[in-house]
Amino acid sequence: MDAYVVPKDGKRCEMDEACGVEVAARGSDPGGASVCRQRPPILRRQSAVSFGCTMAAGCCGTKKQKLNNMNNSICVPSCNGSILTNGCSNGVEMVAQADMCFFCFDVLYSQLYNLEPPKTPSFSNDAYPLFVTWKIGKDKRLRGCIGTFNAMNLQMGLREYAITSAFKDSRFNPITRDEFPKLSVSVSILRHFEEAGDYLDWEVGIHGIRIEFINEKGNKRTATYLPEVAPEQGWDQIQTIDSLLRKGGYKAMISAEMRKSIKLTRYQSEKITISYQDYMNHWNSQRC
């Protein structure tokens, strides 16, 4: 499966292919009890006992796709509560923080329960391209993934895309209240964009890639995969390129000449993933 990139105005382009612990007001949980407006009901119950572009393009892979010369699957380790980087750690200050994922959970909860949005978070408000990915269940099935290659201020961008990816990914129904305790969220901050020398000038597991190509009808098309997609699928470079061409709507036979004609931009990312349990632990440590 692939995710969609949505431009800043929220309109999807055609292609062939925000949390404080201060209590501002009080409301009622589904059982009618007076509660802090920002704390999820399931967290309140437990603490009473014992105490997160300009184009549409493929980026998030989930199901193993069948390609010729498929190698064994290569798995990227999970990183609940920690940062998974793709080539960005060489002395460079990290941007991604767990608070960004907690913020996404807060935004989603406020939306699901018709509450006031969470207050402005304390993390950086610098501008970066970003993606928000929701997964569900023990098997971490994709539940929504939307982002932008336009650099957006992080506080507004994460507020926007936490909601957009949860409710407006056209491949899925909107996320529901019942699903909330089963979710995990990932924030990907994209950095270090470079024009590649050719279609092989990038490394699997290090770079995400965005390609531009001319399809069989003479139209320019674009598509992208985030850095983790190829390792998760077990693809080599050519398999990744071929899959991306198909995701971009290329239907003709893929030849060596076609691959050589691709304009490829490589980039790196910082990705942090937080589970609902991590989010619950965070709220228990900062109870109202």
Protein Blocks (a to p, Z undefined) as FASTA:
>chain_A
ZZddddfkopacddedjddfbdfbdcddfkopacdfklcfklmmmmmmnmccjbdcdfbd
cbdcddehiacddddddfehiacdehilgopacfbdfklmmmmmmmmmmmmnopacdddd
fbdcbdcdddddddedjkopafbdcddfbdcdfklmmmmmmmmmmmmcmkbccddfklmm
mpccdddddehiacdfblklccehkaccddddddfkopacdddddfklmmmnopafklmm
mmmmmmnopabdcdfklmmmpccdddddddddddfklmmmmmmmmcZZ
